[in-house]
Amino acid sequence: MIDTTTTDTRVDPAITSAVERLMRRVEDFPSEGVQFCDLTPVLADPEGFDAVVDGLAAGHEIGTVDYVAGLDARGFLLAGAVAVRLHTGILAIRKAGKLPPPVRSRSYELEYGAATLELPADGLDLRGKRILVVDDVLATGGTLTAAVGLLQDCGAIVSGLSVVLEVPGLGGRDRLAGTPLTCLTVA
């Protein structure tokens, strides 16, 4: 388990152990020198998936959040399960071009370009709503930072961030300082 100094949430070591035991590590993928951490076996295992959902929901009791937001695309799987666990609605924060207009959007820089996240601009009033944002991996923090900004632009209160895996040393945690963060394990 990593030091979660940006939050009071402490992840049960059994959850971290389950993720690490089931996660598949692939050397030199997608390029030489990179170790890819494949969460597919974790999510395919009923007990592993249940442990992940428990870990991502940790520190958020029923009634403490109004929505769980999942980031396109793997975050959708996780956020849906966490939303069921917390008895909330789910928000799908989409990549640009996946939603019909009008949309609210937030662009951000990637290592080799830029990307944009979107939410519907109509039919969804997020003012004052407490949102838990869920994704699979925290690396540089660009996507999560953009999601937080987008939700705040909509008037929402981001009550926390939960990810399964953190890639340390890429600055993501630092970019998100001040927002409660739960990571289940490190790459």
C-alpha positions in Angstrom: 0.0 0.0 0.0 1.3 3.5 -0.8 1.3 6.4 1.6 -1.9 8.3 1.1 -0.8 11.5 2.7 -3.4 13.6 0.8 -6.3 11.8 2.4 -7.4 10.3 5.7 -8.6 7.1 3.9 -6.5 4.1 4.6 -6.9 1.1 2.3 -7.2 -2.3 3.9 -4.0 -4.2 3.2 -6.0 -7.2 2.1 -7.4 -5.2 -0.8 -3.9 -4.1 -1.9 -2.7 -7.7 -1.6 -5.6 -9.0 -3.7 -4.9 -6.4 -6.5 -1.2 -7.2 -6.5 -1.7 -10.9 -6.4 -4.1 -10.9 -9.4 -2.6 -8.1 -11.5 -0.6 -9.2 -14.6 2.7 -7.4 -15.1 4.0 -7.4 -18.7 7.6 -6.3 -19.3 8.5 -4.1 -22.3 4.9 -3.2 -23.2 3.8 -1.0 -25.0 7.5 -0.2 -25.6 10.9 -1.4 -24.4 11.6 -0.5 -20.8 8.0 -0.1 -19.8 6.3 -2.5 -17.4 2.5 -2.6 -18.2 0.2 -3.5 -15.3 -2.8 -5.3 -16.6 -5.8 -5.0 -14.3 -8.0 -7.3 -16.5 -7.3 -10.4 -14.3 -8.2 -8.4 -11.2 -11.5 -7.3 -12.6 -12.3 -10.8 -14.0 -11.9 -12.4 -10.6 -15.2 -12.0 -8.5 -13.4 -11.6 -5.2 -10.7 -9.3 -6.7 -13.3 -7.1 -8.3 -15.3 -6.9 -5.1 -12.1 -6.0 -3.2 -11.3 -3.2 -5.7 -14.8 -1.8 -5.4 -14.6 -1.8 -1.6 -11.2 -0.1 -1.8 -12.4 2.6 -4.3 -15.4 3.3 -2.1 -13.4 3.4 1.1 -14.0 6.5 3.2 -17.3 7.3 1.4 -20.3 6.1 3.2 -23.8 6.0 1.7 -25.1 9.5 1.6 -21.7 11.2 1.6 -21.6 11.6 -2.2 -24.3 12.4 -4.7 -22.6 10.9 -7.8 -19.6 8.7 -8.7 -17.9 9.9 -11.9 -16.0 7.5 -14.1 -13.5 8.5 -16.7 -13.7 7.2 -20.2 -13.3 4.3 -20.6 -12.0 1.9 -18.0 -13.2 4.2 -15.2 -16.8 3.5 -16.3 -16.5 -0.1 -15.2 -15.2 0.8 -11.8 -17.4 3.8 -11.2 -20.5 1.9 -12.0 -19.8 -0.7 -9.4 -18.8 1.9 -6.8 -22.0 3.9 -7.5 -24.1 0.8 -6.8 -22.1 0.2 -3.6 -22.7 3.8 -2.5 -26.3 4.0 -3.8 -25.6 7.0 -6.0 -26.0 7.9 -9.6 -23.1 7.6 -12.0 -21.6 10.3 -14.3 -19.7 9.2 -17.4 -17.0 11.8 -18.2 -16.5 11.2 -21.9 -13.7 11.9 -24.4 -14.4 14.6 -26.9 -16.9 13.8 -29.7 -18.7 11.0 -27.8 -21.7 13.2 -26.7 -24.2 15.2 -28.7 -24.1 19.0 -28.1 -24.3 21.0 -26.1 -21.5 19.9 -23.8 -19.2 21.3 -21.2 -15.6 20.5 -21.9 -12.1 20.8 -20.4 -9.0 20.3 -22.5 -5.6 19.2 -21.1 -2.1 18.4 -22.3 -0.9 14.9 -22.8 2.7 13.7 -23.3 2.3 13.8 -27.1 -0.6 16.2 -27.7 -3.9 17.3 -26.1 -7.2 15.8 -25.2 -10.6 17.0 -24.0 -13.1 15.6 -21.5 -16.9 16.4 -21.8 -20.1 16.2 -19.9 -23.6 17.1 -21.1 -24.4 20.8 -20.7 -28.2 20.2 -20.5 -30.2 18.0 -18.3 -27.6 17.6 -15.6 -27.4 20.1 -12.7 -24.2 19.5 -10.8 -24.2 22.7 -8.7 -23.4 21.8 -5.1 -23.3 18.1 -5.8 -20.6 16.0 -4.1 -18.7 13.9 -6.6 -16.3 11.0 -6.1 -14.1 10.6 -9.2 -13.0 7.0 -10.1 -10.4 5.8 -12.6 -8.1 2.9 -13.1 -4.7 4.5 -13.2 -3.0 7.7 -11.9 0.1 8.5 -13.9 0.8 12.2 -14.7 -2.5 13.3 -13.3 -3.6 15.2 -16.5 -6.8 13.3 -17.0 -7.9 13.5 -13.4 -6.9 17.1 -13.1 -9.0 17.9 -16.2 -11.9 15.9 -14.7 -11.8 17.8 -11.4 -11.7 21.1 -13.3 -14.6 20.1 -15.5 -16.7 19.1 -12.6 -15.8 22.3 -10.7 -16.7 24.4 -13.8 -20.2 22.7 -13.5 -20.4 23.8 -9.9 -19.8 20.4 -8.4 -17.7 19.7 -5.3 -15.1 17.0 -5.9 -15.2 15.1 -2.6 -12.5 12.6 -3.5 -10.5 10.7 -6.1 -10.1 6.9 -6.2 -7.8 4.9 -8.4 -6.7 1.3 -8.5 -3.1 1.9 -9.5 -0.6 4.7 -9.2 2.5 5.0 -11.4 4.9 6.8 -9.0 7.4 9.4 -10.1 5.3 11.0 -12.8 3.9 13.9 -10.7 0.3 12.9 -10.7 -0.2 12.9 -6.9 1.4 16.4 -6.7 -0.9 17.8 -9.4 -3.9 16.6 -7.3 -2.6 17.8 -3.9 -5.5 19.1 -1.8 -8.1 16.7 -3.1 -8.6 13.5 -1.1 -6.9 10.6 -3.0 -7.2 6.9 -2.5 -4.8 4.6 -4.5 -5.0 0.8 -4.0 -1.5 0.0 -5.1 1.5 1.2 -7.1 2.9 0.0 -10.4 
